[in-house]
Amino acid sequence: MKKVCCQAFGPPENLQRIEVDMPVPQAHEALVNISAAGVGFVDGLMVQGLYQVKPPLPYYPGSEFAGIVSAVGEGVTAVAPGDRVLGMAGNGAYADSIAVAATTLVKIPTNLSDAIAAGFYINYATALYGLRDCGHLKAGETLLILGAAGGVGSSAISVAKAMGALVIAAASSDEKRRAALSFGAHHTVDYTDPNWRQALKELTKVSGLNMVYDPVGGDKAEPAFRSLSPGGRFLVVGFAGGEIPKMPLNLPLLKRSSIVGVDWGGEFRANPSINQELMQTLMSWTADGTLAPAEVVCRQMSDYQEALKDQLAGKIVGKLVLMN
């Protein structure tokens, strides 16, 4: 079978798609024939050796996928051959097949496509954990999502809508703002406009702004925090903008608002059982129509180099997935 391999850290052009042996599922593992794999900004950083943790080489990129169970190892009862599943792995999802612990796989509802399912796990689990468990978002509250047209932002729009929030999406271009509306946002703002806070103030003059979901960081964080109403919550999700902002601590004091870190990965490592409840909730919401996942951008698996280059360059609107 074929599998994308990083032999040395560098740009995506250095990656190779090599032939390897088909994995054999061990006890408590399942073998999944991958139909699609999700692409994240982190994947591009990992292959360049620019992420905060450098993996040992050779490294096989790809951490989330969807497909069909083709075989199971001894002791597996959670899934069976023929089941449509999505899952998450430490690496190796840009491949034809993958063997993973069967208990980490999630059966896919019939109304969820393989393409959307492939990019679902990480971003939607992060969104539900952040909005519900960290931010305590309530129905009727107003939420601002920064970087709303990317994979992280689009999933947050979908989850916030499912939770009954009014969603304002911040994005940098007309194309991205149109996409955010198609994902379900109620309103948009152009946060490259020097007066974007005034536009936000107009949108929230009745409701106030209760929460900010920030996967961007950089120079957008502080003005977004300043726009919160008293008692608001600012969720720190990531730093796709590159720069880690330094927030004056008098702001949360004077605004009587809080800054909350959303580290779903850290919580998952400390408490692995959290994902079972998160995914059960998300799959239930998807099956009954409460959650409408955002559409994704599909490329062929053979286009992995250009796909990663475009992801790193910020050219992708929505979540990017590679299709086998």
Secondary structure, 3 states (H helix, E strand, C coil): CEEEEECCCCCHHHCEEEECCCCCCCCCEEEEEEEEEEECHHHHHHHHCCCCCCCCCCECCCCEEEEEEEEECCCCCCCCCCCEEEEECCCCCCECEEEEEHHHCEECCCCCCHHHHHCCHHHHHHHHHHHHHHCCCCCCCEEEECCCCEHHHHHHHHHHHHCCCEEEEEECCHHHHHHHHHHCCCEEEECCCCCHHHHHHHHCCCCCCCEEEECCCHHHHHHHHHCCCCCCEEEECCCCCCCCCCCCCHHHHHHCCEEEECCHHHHHHHCCCHHHHHHHHHHHHHHCCCCCCCCEEEEEHHHHHHHHHHHHCCCCCEEEEEEC
